[in-house]
Amino acid sequence: MVYPEDNRTWQILQAARKGGYAVGGFCVYNVEGVLAVIKAAERCRSPAIIQLFPWSMHFQGPAFVKYVADVAHAAKVPVAVHLDHCLQPTDADLALTCAFDSIMVDGSMFEEEENIRYVKSIVERATERNITIEAELGRMEGGEDGIPFLELEQVLTKPQDAARFVRETGTHFLAPSFGNVHGPYGPGGAEAYWQLDRLESIHKEVGVEVPLVLHGTHPLSDELVHASMQRGMVKINQNRNVRLEYHKYVEDNCASKELTALQTEGVEVYSHEIERMMGVFGSAGKA
């Protein structure tokens, strides 16, 4: 594997892995979300990763990605910009021309051998641009805002295949499927779905040097977050659970407040939820 020592996402996650904490990958959709992550990170002295979906590249455009990278990289603490769930090869092509520090190449719709070939081809091109790659091995069920719902059955990651996948693709970070799902969990919550023994075996197979990435975090108890961290999770994606209070604030106040106040105060509400999770991850005070 090529170790991109000067890549921002790589630096953030390797420091977290060595320091025994995790870093939030916060999915955002607008300027308020971007500013909320940066404000929370600076207040907590925490590293952070801002995540966009391919939707942003198409709706807001590459110029918006550049804006996000500019303000993130100007923060007083390390903040990287990541593209989450890049499902379409054409989107991967576009992403490689944008200002991302890292890209999740989601080849989970392919069979394993095709997934390996696809991810490897993207890693080779990304390396030339100093972009790191996250990939999914197996397939997670469900969908959420920003991720289309695919009518495909869940495929759990086989621990014995994980090391080969990382070795042959050169992917820098691995998102395993071990019962985690996108979107809300069913009866019994994540505790009823997660196979922690499988996750632990995956972590052992790929080795401690490879950061694992947790998808499917809505909702999770703090205890389950910590259980995942003990089994190799270094990047923990956050979406609905850190923005629902922001949504409620906007809904309750959009008819009575000026837009400028709504945006300014909304960022404060949003950042407060992010700050709490930085405490859970142990990343507060690490930057």
Steps between C-alpha positions, in 0.01 A plus 500: 500500500612855424488705820408861410668666795405854393131426437276678749247219559782248538676720753182552702408131513850372566535741792166376634597135457825552686336718763218259580209725402265530201417789267154591379424507130214752501270493197385849405279646230530878530721782621346483847613139533851584383533787748349293782768233461781756490369696799455181702847377408665828595310528828577142597857509364403190306593374154202444273399383154233682300314264268305584187296269279517487119177701512709804596727464197195511273264738682751745651787427262878459525531866603311418819738213569790744459335743743458221756865399459618860529318570828576153641871526428508851650361376833712525814492121537539219243184465290482287184238485225370160392257376235270235645338215306619568148288233331532587131829466311425830326470666841838356597645654183357839594607469865861447400495846340352667812664626819441188711759367739342155486226312320287202596482284189188290552528192281269300723254449216766292318598143568820473703750447217353785296498717811872431547581596141286814518635625832859427397459706183373798701774468763767511228355818351436659840858438614625721218285783642588440867143390576439208736231239448246335727321192369219274613541124507169319513177695475294687758123511481287811504529852373500853633484857380788517255524124447254337260319193629623202301279194463788270589540259786751565772833321458705468817876543479689173531798556729723269295431710188562839662881485507514389135265779398715766668821350365382463140312829470741717700204667669607711795190466722246217513126519570385150599148359502435313826128558551511879489237664279446841345206685643305415815540155652202272550362355825773438755723771356856450386561258787269253328679531166871544568733201501784628717688171476508540121623857533775393737611227259506748210716735706746220577516386137572841347738602780508794734665723238181515289238738644146362487205725423160471666191555289150461641500708818138614533443457779774345713561497873828648617588155633464344156712775347773418751463128428561569130806713579647214701469291184680727258252774412696823457268702273137511614250645256229730632195626318147519636577471867708822504269704279151413628507775765604745228204388288266548795640847569444606137149354495403676824647838407491541122177705504601735782870578449693681231702268277830637628403422861363163400829409336725637776306343784449181303875453472527526878235232553663276240851544641384421853393150391829446319697609805327237712603225261859624496496438873365149448768423241776626728625737230434816702827656613706296255572777248 
